[in-house]
Every structure is written in structure tokens, then in C-alpha cells.
Amino acid sequence: MLARRIIPCLDCDLGVPGGRVVKGIEFKQIRYAGIPWELAGRYYEDGADEIVFLDITASHERRETMTSVIKKTSESVFVPLAVGGGIKSVDEAREVFNAGADKITLNTSALKRPELISEISDRYGNQAVVLAIDAKRRYGQEAGREIVETPEGPCWFECSFYGGREFTGIDAIAWAKDAVSRGAGEILLTSMDRDGTYDGFDIPLTDAVAKRVRIPVIASGGCASPDHMLEVFQKTEASAALAASIFHFGEWNIRDVKTYLKERGVNVRV
Amino acid sequence: MIAIVNYGMGNLFSIYNALDRIGGDPRIVPDPEGLAGADGIVVPGVGAFGSCMDQLSRFEGSLLRAFQEGVPMLGICVGMQVLFEESEESPGAKGLGWIKGNVVRLPDGVMIPQMGWNSLSIKRPVEMLEGISNGDMFYFVHSYYGRPVDRSVIVATTDHGVEVTAAIAKDNLFATQFHPEKSGAKGLKILENFVRCLHC
């Protein structure tokens, strides 16, 4: 049986030499969490199953900074590394893979040009392409939408892009299915309603996507405690849970979270 | 010196870094001549069986010589699958055939590829698995797995809908379906065992 994975996510501001890990709510109230490769090393030692790096900057030199961060990290971190943020072509993906990344994550660029998914997966395999979806609830029963029942009423989910600043009109669940057929190997599913709220994962969203695609789904957005991870693993088929702040600021250690989950019957690697 | 066979398939940084980390003196070797004098050889592998064999074929003679001379060898992932005779992934493509048997697709109904951490069930204790216990987890990414005719070469399995061959051992050859270089401290332990075997 595959273990449920715990994945720390490093949002990286690469506009400074060496980069820095940041966390903020909708780019406001930004807090600095540390240096990317140092934090990655700490999480590796603590038992992270995988580490995600997301480039949230738009500076010109960022790609080079990201490749140096990955190179440095892969010298001492021996779990899978996923890297995303602004990758628009196979050439850009290649740079990141060559630096030591095992997977790349695509979001805005794939929404704008879905062929990018197959271009990269044809070359590097499905397992190397993670589709990131930022989904927001839209209440009501709109025709042609994938409707999900929630305690707050039926809704569909709309994809956003550009880091949550713009909306696409695209149905997130339909997009997830389309991306699978194009060769995405995994879905990193972030609830925009929950992200930054510390209210826990969006269970109906995670459940709906995990049931409708046959590839691993990483639940993201809203995690503030091991209880939230327990809930998402008990109530959905999510393969992994992603969190940032609770690890960055010393509230929880990954090892303690995994022990907590294991004691409650979740199959995790400890 | 440990030669990492570079036949153009996939990223070799991870295995290089992992061996370097534990003092294994790795070298990435792009030509068959470079295998001469290696204390150990690692055959990595990413991608489809057929394209791996296309690229690996120029190394075939040198690898066989080293295998017969008793040089410790480690195959990883598709680097393990190519040891078999053939694969359902690439009908018609011939593998190295050092292990009798074939490579088959994971069954319908399970998540394919198997991607993530799964636990080992150890079938036979061998030196390469020293320090590894039943239930220890390793990182797998694959859609196919090897089925040896002689089941005694299987030293560990994992459960993914079926009993999946996770590691095999035959003479100086050891191979894993999982990625020791991506499997944290337990994976490094296997690589340390490999380095230690070079000198025994």
C-alpha cells in the first residue's frame, strides 16, 4: 500500500541572491521563513516525503536562481523535488530537470497552452508533470459545470491563474480530467477559499477531484494542524497533503505530524 | 571508483549526489571504455524499456564482461528492468537477458504509475539489505515490474495490487525497482551497503 505523503511547500522569492522562502496571505503580510535550501534540508531531516518549490517572483534572473537553489538542495536532500512557477516551455522545464528536479509543476502556462502538458510528459514521462490547480467555489447550479455538494450548498469550482489574481471561467474538475488525458501525472489542488485561512482543507473539493481522476491528488490550502491532515486523509482519497506555514514557523515538526497520523491509523512513512 | 552509466536516459545528478554524499567516489561514464577499472557499476534508468535498450546497447559488451568478472553492479528502476529478457512496454525490444523472465504492466485497477512510498517485504536477507527491516518504505515510480522465472532471485517485494518485485540479487548483481537515491536515509543505507560490497 502506498503511504500518504506529507509535503512541505516552499514559496520562493528569487529576487534576492540565493532566494528566500516567504509566506503571506494573498501577497500581503509577507513573512520570511528562511533560505530555500536550508529549509529544504531541515524538512528532509524531519521526514518530508517530497519537497515542492514554487517561484512566486517575476524577476528577470529568477530561473538561474531557482536552478542554483535546486542544485544546492539536491546535494543533500534525497527525496523527490518538485519545482514550479513560470515554466512556459520544454526548454525551461529541461533547465529545472537538469538542475536536479524530479517533477515540474505547471499552472498558468498550461491553462494558456494545454499542449505544454503533453510536450513535457512525452519527453520526461507523466510522473514528472504535476498540474497545479487553484480552485475557487462558485455557488449555484450552472449548466455544463461539474457540480459538487458542500455543506454550504452546491457549487462548481473555477480555476484561477497568475497566482490567484485572475479568473479563467474554466471548470477546475473538467480541467483536471482534461489534464490527465494530456499526460499530467499528479494534481496539486489548492483551495483558494481555504488558502491562508487555517480552516482546514476543502474536503468536498479534494474528494470530488480525487474520485474523478485516477492519478494522485495533493490536497493544499488551509492546513493549520495535524487534525486537518487527518481529516483530509480520512474523508478523501488524497494521496498527499501539502502545507507551508505550520512547518515554516515552528508550529509543527513534520516528524511529529507523521507520528500523530500514524497513531490514528493513517499509513505514513515514519 | 563507481561508474554511473550515462546512456542519455534521465537525470543522473540524484544518484551521483547520493553516492558522493556517502563517500562512494562516483563518476559519470558516457562511454563503454570508461567502465574498465571501475570498482562498481550503477545502471540507472528513466523512460521506456525500448528506448533505454536502444541507448544502452553500445554498453552491452562491456557490462557483460564486468558482470562476468564479478564487478558489483547496481541496477535502478528501468536499470533493473533491462536485466530481463523483454518487456510488455516495448514488444520486440530485447533486454540484456541476464535474468530469465519478463517485465509486465501493473494490473488494471491500481494507480499507474505507482508513484510514492511503499513498504518492503523482505524475502531473503542479503548483504545489500543490511540495516533494512520489513516494512521500511522506499520511493517507487514505475508502471511495469520484472517477473523472474527463478523466483529465488527476488530478495524483496512490495504490494501494489499485486506482489511487485522490488529488489533482486544474483551473484554480484543487485537491482531495485525503487529509487534508493530518492528514498531518504534508508535509501542511502542501501547505497552504503553497495559501497561496502566493493571492498569485500
Interface residues (C-beta under 8 A of the other chain):
Chain A: M1 L2 A3 R5 Y44 G47 D49 K71 S74 E75 S76 F78 V79 P80 F97 N98 A99 G100 D102 G125 N126 Q127 G185 E186 R214 I215 P216 S239 A240 R269
Chain B: N11 F13 S14 N17 A18 D20 R21 V46 G47 M111 P113 Q114 M115 G116 W117 N118 S119 M137 Y139 V141 D159 H160 E181 K182 S183 G184 A185 G187 L188
